[in-house]
């Protein structure tokens, strides 16, 4: 199964298309824009060529069933404003891919699920030898969590 994971952010949105259960990275990247409209457009452009190859989209969201996800501001601190901004970005991303007919699962980032994993450990875990941002690495983990939750 090929899954697109999205880690929305106010300034950086990571995305990764992964093959599961093989746990390999098909494509990975980061969209860096200052406003969400440009970020969504960048995400559309970055993933456009892979539409027929993806069977599930997993989007990180700030809350689910009363739980709160840990969203951080640019300085790395938990931020209520980052939660609000990322709530908007995740909703827009989920809506965009739902509108295209994808099956979308909303994922709340959880402790001990590999988000913010050390870069070298993550590279060994995924067998990926290329460079990528922390946001993109988190997007791969979100795809993995989303596939598990979609079962």
N, C-alpha and C positions, 0 to 999 in steps of 0.2 A: 504494500500500500504506500502511496506517495502522499505526504502530508505537508501542507504549508503552515508553518508556525509564524505568528506575528506577535512581536513585543512592542506595542505602541508606546510612544513617548512624546513629550511636549517638544523636544528638539531632535531626538534621534529615535527612529523606528527600525528595529531589527526584524529581519525576515529570513526564513530558512525553509527550503524545500528538502525534505528528508525521505529516504526510503526505509520503511519499516516492514518486517522486523529485522532486516539486515543492519539497521542503524548506520546508514551511510548518508553523507551529505550530497545531495544532488546539485543544489545551488544555494548560495548564502550571500547576504548583503545587508547594508544599512542605508536608510534614507535619512539624510541630514538636512532638515529645513527648519526655519524659525516659526512658520505658521502651519496649522494643521491642513489647510486646503492644499498647500504645496506638498506637504508630506503625503497626503492621500494620493495626489496625482503622481508623485514619485513612486509610491508603492504600486500603483496601477501599471506604470510603465515598466518597473522592474520585474513584475510577475506576469505581464501580458503574454509573453511567448510560451508560457507553460500551462495555459488554461486546460487543455485536454489531458494533461498528465497528472493533475492533482485530484485526489478523490475526497479529501477532507481538509478543511481550514480550521486551525485552532488559534483563537485570539485570546490574549491575556486580558482579563477584565479586573476592575478594582474591587468588585464585590460579588459574592454568590452565596445564597442561603445565609445571609447575615454575617458572613465572614468578610474581613477586610484584607485585601492584598497589600503588600508592602510596595508602594511606589515611592521613588526617591527623586529629589530635585537634582539639578546639575552638580551640586556640591556633594552629593552622596548621602544626604540626610533625608529621613522620612519626612514627607511634606503633605499636609492636607491639600494644598493647592495642586501639587503634582497628581494627587488622587483624582481631583476634579478634572484637570486637563486630560489625564490619561483615560478617565471615564468617557469623556467625549471622543477621544481618538479611537478607543477600542470599539465604542458603539458605531462610529462611522465606518471603521474597517469591517466589522461584522456585517453591517447593513449592506455595504458595497458588495461583499462576496456572496451574501444571501441573495441579493438582487441578480447576481450572475448565475444563480442556480446551484451554488455549492452547498454541500452539507457543512454547517458551521457549528463548532463546539466552543463554548466560552470556558476559559480556563482561569481559575484563580491561582496565582502563584502561591506555592505552599513551601514551608520550610522542608529541608531535606529532599528536595526534588531536583537538585542540580543547578538551580538558578544561581548566578554569581559564582559558578564553579571556577576554580583556578584554571587559567588558560591552558597550561600544559596537561593537566589532568583531563580537561574537556577534550583536547586534541587526541589524546590516547583513547578516551572513551568512544569517540566518534570515528577514529581512524582518519582524521582530517589533518593534512599537513600544510594547509594554506592559512593565510592571515585572515582574521575577521574581528569585528568589534565585540565587546561584551554584550551589547544589545542583540547582535546576530547570534551569538552563542546561546543567549537566553531564549531566542526564538526557536532554536533547534530543540531545546529542552521543553518548551511549550508545545511544540508539535508532538513530542514523545508523550507528554502528559495528556494532551488532547486525544491522541489515539487510544490511550488506555481508558479514558473517560467515555469515549464513544462506543466502546464495546457493549 
